[in-house]
Structure formats: C-alpha cells, structure tokens
Amino acid sequence: LGQFNDPRGHEALIDRIDSDPTSAIRQQALGQLVQAGKVDIQTLKRFLDTGDEGLQSIAARAIVMAGEGQVARPYLVKLAASNDPATACLARMNLLTIGQMDQLELLKEIIESPDVTTEVIEIICLQAMEQKIRPVEGLLERIASSNYPMHVRLRALKALAELSPDGSAIVERTLRQSDNIVQRMLLLRMLVLSEHAHKS
C-alpha cells in the first residue's frame, strides 16, 4: 500500500491505521505516510489521541520536525514516562529538540545506566543526526569513548562529525588512537564524507 503514489494509496494507509488491530502494522503505515510527506498536521494530531504509544511517537516526532513541537509537548512528556525504554528515549530527544534542556541530564543517566540497550543508544545517535540536535554533542562524545560495541561508537562519531564544528577533530583523534584496521578504514571514510558535506 505504501508504494501507491496517489491519493487512493494514501487513503488506504489511513484506513489501515484506523482499522488494523496490529500495532506494528499501524505504525508501519503511518511511518510510510510520514516518509512520503503525505500526512497533514491535523491528521497527525488525531493520531496523538490514540492509546497506541507507537503511533503517538511517530506522530509526535513528525509534528516536531514540521516545526509544531509545542502541540506535541504534553504527549511527549507522557511518552517520556513510558515503560518502554526506546519510546521514552525517543520522547526525551524530541523534548530536547523543542528546547526542554532538562532532558540532557536525564539522557545522560540513560546512557550511563548498566541496563541500557544498544537500541536506545542508537536512537540517540540517529535522532541527533536526523533532527540536528546540537545539545547532545557531549552525550555523543561519551558514547564514542565508551565500551559500547564498535558499530555504536562509530555511529556516535558519525553524528558528531555531522553536528559539531569539532566533530572532524574528534574523529581524527579516534583514528590516531585506533589500532583496529576495520575501524580505521571506517573512520577514514567518515572523515572524507564529512569534509565533502561541509564543503557542499
């Protein structure tokens, strides 16, 4: 359904969101609509009022990225208290995007928790890149210099290279300190891509 590039396909996705009993399918349908840019703010607001945290998360993020973050704030506050760590982390990142700086300390506690999963850490890195959340640069540096798996640390470095004026210097420093051939190759590629991005 998501491949239909016409109003009928979009309407079919809306119908699927409204009627399908499976949360994962509803979330996938909304994600396709958001990615295609075929869902308006009023429709997104309607999905905020569902009891489905997954739909609420996707809708709230889309509203924030559309520049209407204050509309989503009360829903994000509730989602930040979710029992699902990924949902809570995503909500905190979006609250930070709309200027709620108290989320920084809470996110720091999350990444330093012994129970944190790599999924949650990757959410922080990906959201930082996608939404250009500059205040998390310090968190990304902590992740990059931690004992997380290499792919997670590299993701944090990639986010830093894109966000921070000092990002390339941090990547270069990590490159000099690394004796892992695979990591060095990936870091070199990251530096080249970062330089091209800053020039364009």
N, C-alpha and C positions, 0 to 999 in steps of 0.2 A: 504493500500500500504506500509506503514511504517513497517509492520510486515514481509515483504518479506526479508529474509536474503540471497539474491542472487543478482547478477548484474542486472537482469531484474527489480527487485523491486526498486533498486536504480535509474535506468534509468527512471522508471515510475515516481518516485518522482521528478526527474529533469524536466521531461516533464510537470508535474503538475505545478511546479514553473514557467516554461516558458509560460504556456498557460492558466492557470486558471485565470479568471477575478476577483476572490475574494482574497483580500489581506490576510485575516486571514487564508485561506487555503494554500496560497503560503508560508506564514510564518510557518505554522504547518509542511508543507512538508520539508522545509529547516531545521527546528528545529529537525525533526526526523533524517535527514541525518547527521547533526552535532553530535547529541547524539550518533548515531551509529558509528561515525568516518569514514563515507563513502563519504566524500566530500573533494576534494583536494583544495589547496590554490588557484590555477588558477581559479577554478570554483567559489570559494568564492569571488575572486576579480571581477569576472564578475557580481556577484550579487550586489557588491558595486556600480556599474554603473547604476543600475536601479533607477527609480524615487520613489521606494517604501521604505519609511523610516523604516518600519518594517523589510523588508528583509535586508536593509543596516545595521540595528542594530544587527541582528543576525549574519550576515556575518562578520561584523567588530569585534564583540566580539570573534567569533571563530578564527579569524586571530590573534587577540591579544593573546588568550590563546595558540595558536600554536607558539608563540614567534616571530611573524612577525608584531608586532604592528606598526612599523613606516610606513608600507604600508597603514594601515588603518587610520593613524593620520589625513590627510586632510578631510576624510569623517566624522570622529568623531567630528572634530571641527565644521563642518556644522550641524551635528546631535545635538550637544550641544546647538545650537541656535534654535532648533525645538520649535514649539508652543505647542507640546505635552510634558507635564512635565515629564512623565515616560521615554520617548525617550531621552529627554535632560539629565536627571539624569543618565541614563544608559551610555550615551556617556561620561559624565564627569567622571564617575567611571572608565571607560576604559582608558580615557586620563590619569587619575591618575596612573593607572596600568603601563602605559608606561613611567612614570616619569614626567608628567606635573603637578608639585606640586602646581601651581597656582589654580588648581581646588579645593583644600581644602577649601579655603576661600569662593568660590562660593557655594560649597556643604554645608558649614556652614550656609550661607544665606538661602539656600533652606530649611534646617531642622528647621530654626528659623522663617520661614515665617508663618504667620497665615493662609495662604491659602493652605499650603502643605497638601497633602493627605497621608493616611496611606500606599497606594500603593507605593508611591515614597519612603517613609521611609523604607519600607520593601525591596525595590530594593537595597538600600544602604546596609542594613544588609546582604541580601542574596549574593550580589556581593562581599562584603567584605569576606565572608566565602568561597565562591566558588573559588575566584581568589586570596585569601590570601593577601588582600590589607592592609598591616600593617599601612600605614599612616593615615587610617581613625579611628584608635583606639579612638582618642579624640572625634570624632563625635559620635561614638558608645556609649561612656560614657555619652555624653549629651543626647542621645536618651534614654538610660537606666534610667536616672534620671529625665526624663521629665514627662509631664502629658499625654503622648500618652497612648492608650489602653494597657492593661496588656500584651496581646499577642505580641504587637510590642516591648514593653520594654524587654520582655523575649527573643525575637529574637535577640535584640541588645546584651543582656547579653550572649547569646549562642555564638554569633560571637566573643565577647570579650574573652570568655573562650577558644575558639579555637585559637585565634590570638595572644593574649597578654600574656607575662610571668606573668603579674599581673592580668590576667583575672579571675583566680580562686579566688583570694583575693577579687576582686570586687564583684563577685557572693556571696561569703561568707558574705561580709559586707551587701549586699542587703538582704540576708537571715536573718541575725540577726535583721535587721530593720523592716522586714515584719511581719505583724500580719494576713496576708491573708493565710488561710490554703492551698488553691489550689496553690497559688504562691509558698509557702514554699515547697510543695511537688515537684513541677516542678523544683525549684532551686536545691533541694537536688539531684534529678535525673541528672540534668545538671552537678553538681559537680562530681558525680560518673563517668559519661560518659567522662568528661573532664580529670579526673585522669587516666582512662583507656587509653584514646587516647594519653596522654603524655608519658605513660609507654611503649606503643607499638611502 
